[in-house]
Amino acid sequence: MESHREANSMASSSLTPPEVPMELHAINRGKLVKSLLQYLTESTRPLHGFVLLQGGEEQTRHDTDHAELFRQESYFAYLFGVREPGFYGAIDIATGKSILFAPRLPAEYAVWLGEIKPLSYFKERYMVSKVCYTDEIVGVLHDEYKEQGKPLLFLLHGLNTDSNNFSKPAEFEGIEKFKTDLNTLHPILAECRVFKSDLELALIQHANDISSEAHVEVMRKTTVGMKEYQLESMFLHHTYMYGGCRHCSYTCICATGGNSAVLHYGHAAAPNDRTFEDGDMALLDMGAEYHFYGSDITCSFPVNGKFTSDQRLIYNAVLQAHNTVISAMKPGVNWIDMHKLAEKIILDSLKKGCIVVGDVDDMMVKRLGAVFMPHGLGHFLGIDTHDTGGYLEGLERPKEPGLKSLRTVRDLQEGMVITVEPGCYFIDALLAPAMENSETSKFFNHEIIGRFKSFGGVRIESDVHVTSNGCKNMTNVPRETWEIEAVMAGSPWPLDKSSIHSENGKHTNHPQNPKSHLRKTLIPPPTHGSTRVPQPPPPPPPRHSSNLEDPMCDADESTIGQDKAIDDTMCEPGESDKDIARSFELDDSVIGSDKTSADYYFDSYSHFGIHEEMLKDVVRTKTYQNVIYKNKFLFKNKVVLDVGAGTGILSLFCAKAGAKHVYAVECSHMADMAKEIVEVNGFSDVITVMKGKVEEIVLPVAQVDIIISEWMGYFLLFENMLNTVLYARDKWLVNDGIVLPDKASLYLTAIEDAEYKEDKIEFWNSVYGFDMSCIKKQAMMEPLVDTVDQNQMVTNCQLLKTMDISKMAPGDASFTAPFKLVASRDDYIHALVAYFDVSFTKCHKLTGFSTGPRSRATHWKQTVLYLEDVLTICEGETVVGSMTVAQNKKNPRDVDIMIKYSFNGQRCQVSRTQYYKMR
């Protein structure tokens, strides 16, 4: 790790401070004049007068002559962009004309502070109509005023709802010669600042870019034993050195350990001076300011560069809230709703981590979220960190805990810039009373929460621009745990995948995983013992969803029904696929003793949830319906056998298509319901439901014309009914009969899946502080069924095996197939993914569906087989190997898998054999 950090010790930047166009402030003035005239028109007031603002004055330190670094008053900066102190500015609302008034400087200024600029310099620099001296304000404004009587001055006076301070109206000698209005300007000007122009957004983006870069630099250089102020120093140096940011948006918060539970740590009484220790979390809230426009970014990370399980739990709770809120943001969304959404997600995660117990909705009612996140979700950002406009006139601040800290309660609108900064903190001053309160103490796991007493907190903060149809995150820092660990190990940001080195075939950091959903292992539910785990209904189709009649988008049509010919690189000389398959019988010494599903397979299909899931899988059900309804010539006056009929849906389709008779065979108790369904729908004379095993029943007929079945299981062959279909084919199908579907092809591809692999496998290293790593080996052997995002695919899709159901023998389902996976880009491979295609070739038009990642999701999803190694692969490099698939010797409905793979790449070399069991 140290070598990485030494290599990065000389920081650099690709950023250059942008030129600031003074047109930005001219646009701001124009926006104000337009809004002010609209207000005056609607209130039937005269359309004349001057907006007059007084700029900031230079301040000295107490009674000394030490001048504090000057920063312009924000409203004045917004309208005029003037960086010097002592100015006034006026805008004629009737003409839009802008006038600056500069201080008349003494001659000695030129000796001590530099050249005294002429008025023409300020006129050109700040793009105003006219520049005069401050002692000329009265005369100039009277001369400019074209109406009768005293000129009207709109002065700035109003409440800042964040500080509860009032803005200071302009004061000057001779103001009594004007009429003044202290009420009109402030709310209008404050609202103008809420909505950012493109030029303003560009400055905020630069502040974000350089601050993001600085955060990454600090993260990379953080080591145990440093002082908190060293992190602050590195940030300030980087933003000034490379970003031209002399000012910070606010006092830097560099909190570690327990200090990270102090929300506004870093002030004079807590000055970022702790020496942090191994095991601490750091919470760094720092943002640079460029030409008045700021940024506000918070990163949280372990100071030693590796998350513990507890740190990961809290961090991911906050990250999920952060990401979910940003995904939901768009015009019209209310900010209170977003705050509550973040609270609920964090509470849900804490419940999963056993920190809190009970009903999360009840926790929300009791405002338990405020105990862990007492601050608001975010605030407007612009010229001020807590920018104006949070509470319009008439909007009341909520009174409830947590919600009362919200800096705005408004609906989001296009053009707003707002921070998203959920957090989770263990603050004793909040936890102790809540854990003693009779209404809230029941929600706390008092034993577990004690472990987090000195944890501190986690905050994740990004600056977000609300667009016309969503939002844009302007912040670019590592957020995922694996990204943070990669950067802290020396990787550049954004991650340059080619620079991450392999050690013994494994990696310490991982590429991005675009998924955020939950995977499910193939473990029998304890309620009824079914090994086909009921999955949630498939998600709605993507906009590019394929046609259900021809959804074979993962397969090359030229290969349907035939294996691709490739080199059999992993088979022993002289051995055929069948020889290897026959010899591949994994005994308990390899797989480990386990209980199979033989005894409860059929009873599992008596549960309605499984049938509901399959019927709602529109890819599956609609394809079968299309095959039958659009090919009625196949079914007209034919005898059909429905193997594994379930609810009888396929039998109903066949009967409606004109079948002479349909025999629906179902072994589970669902057969009783199928009989009732057939009767209710008026097909009792066409459909005969028979309860029992296909191998044991006696059909009333000697032969059938068509066998139809949805026999496929996960991984095509797990818990499938293929052998039953083949038995029925051999016993009852006429010579020229049809099996539907008649072709099934199994495919293999490779994916990057760092985040979930780490979460699933490395989780066992530390479970609530205990070493359970002995479980890792078993966990690796359990394939997972889940929907894989197509963007994770790193290689081509390799056809392993095509099965012709009309011709194959029962033993053909056990096989060994070679594969060759070619990388389509530089990336990492964490897992192999198997999926299958099904085709009905006897139809008038080739019809089928795919269960692959590029197709619409089905209840079969895909099967993920994690590799022990992480393969660093470059575009064009290949992984070669073989997959052996065999029925389990105890229960033929279960599947044993052996994968041999070899990779000899530029950055990684691996050769390994792995075993998997699908139970």
Sequence and secondary structure as in RCSB ss.txt:
>XXXX:A:sequence
MESHREANSMASSSLTPPEVPMELHAINRGKLVKSLLQYLTESTRPLHGFVLLQGGEEQTRHDTDHAELFRQESY
FAYLFGVREPGFYGAIDIATGKSILFAPRLPAEYAVWLGEIKPLSYFKERYMVSKVCYTDEIVGVLHDEYKEQGK
PLLFLLHGLNTDSNNFSKPAEFEGIEKFKTDLNTLHPILAECRVFKSDLELALIQHANDISSEAHVEVMRKTTVG
MKEYQLESMFLHHTYMYGGCRHCSYTCICATGGNSAVLHYGHAAAPNDRTFEDGDMALLDMGAEYHFYGSDITCS
FPVNGKFTSDQRLIYNAVLQAHNTVISAMKPGVNWIDMHKLAEKIILDSLKKGCIVVGDVDDMMVKRLGAVFMPH
GLGHFLGIDTHDTGGYLEGLERPKEPGLKSLRTVRDLQEGMVITVEPGCYFIDALLAPAMENSETSKFFNHEIIG
RFKSFGGVRIESDVHVTSNGCKNMTNVPRETWEIEAVMAGSPWPLDKSSIHSENGKHTNHPQNPKSHLRKTLIPP
PTHGSTRVPQPPPPPPPRHSSNLEDPMCDADESTIGQDKAIDDTMCEPGESDKDIARSFELDDSVIGSDKTSADY
YFDSYSHFGIHEEMLKDVVRTKTYQNVIYKNKFLFKNKVVLDVGAGTGILSLFCAKAGAKHVYAVECSHMADMAK
EIVEVNGFSDVITVMKGKVEEIVLPVAQVDIIISEWMGYFLLFENMLNTVLYARDKWLVNDGIVLPDKASLYLTA
IEDAEYKEDKIEFWNSVYGFDMSCIKKQAMMEPLVDTVDQNQMVTNCQLLKTMDISKMAPGDASFTAPFKLVASR
DDYIHALVAYFDVSFTKCHKLTGFSTGPRSRATHWKQTVLYLEDVLTICEGETVVGSMTVAQNKKNPRDVDIMIK
YSFNGQRCQVSRTQYYKMR
>XXXX:A:secstr
 HHHHHHTSS   S       THHHHHHHHHHHHHHHHHHHHTT  S  EEEEE     BSTTSS B      HH
HHHHH   SSS EEEEETTT  EEEEE    TTHHHHT     HHHHHHHTT SEEEEGGGHHHHHHHH  SSSS
 EEEE   B TTT  B      TTGGGSEEESSSHHHHHHHHHHS  HHHHHHHHHHHHHHHHHHHHHHHH  TT
 BHHHHHHHHHHHHHHHH   EESS  EEEEGGGGGSTTTTSTTS S  B  TT EEEEEE EEETTEE  EEEE
EETTS   HHHHHHHHHHHHHHHHHHHH  TT BHHHHHHHHHHHHHHHHHHTTSB S HHHHHHTTTHHHH  S
 S  B SSSSS S SS TT     STTGGG S   B  TT EEEE  EEE  HHHHHHHHHSTTTGGGB HHHHG
GGTTT EEE BEEEEE SSSEEE      SHHHHHHHHTT  SS  GGG   BTTB SS       S  EE    
TTT  SS          TT   TTS  TTS GGGTTS      TTS TT  HHHHHHH    HHHH     STTT
HHHHTTSHHHHHHHHH HHHHHHHHHHHHTTHHHHTT EEEEET TTSHHHHHHHHTT SEEEEEE STHHHHHH
HHHHHTT TTTEEEEES TTT   SSS EEEEEE   BTTBTTT  HHHHHHHHHHHEEEEEEEES EEEEEEEE
E  HHHHHHHHGGGG BTTB  GGGHHHHHTS EEE   GGGB B  EEEEEEETTT  GGGGSEEEEEEEEBSS
SEEEEEEEEEEEEEETTSSS EEEE STTS   TT EEEEEEEEEEEE TT EEEEEEEEEE SS TTSEEEEEE
EEEE SS EEEEEEEEEE 
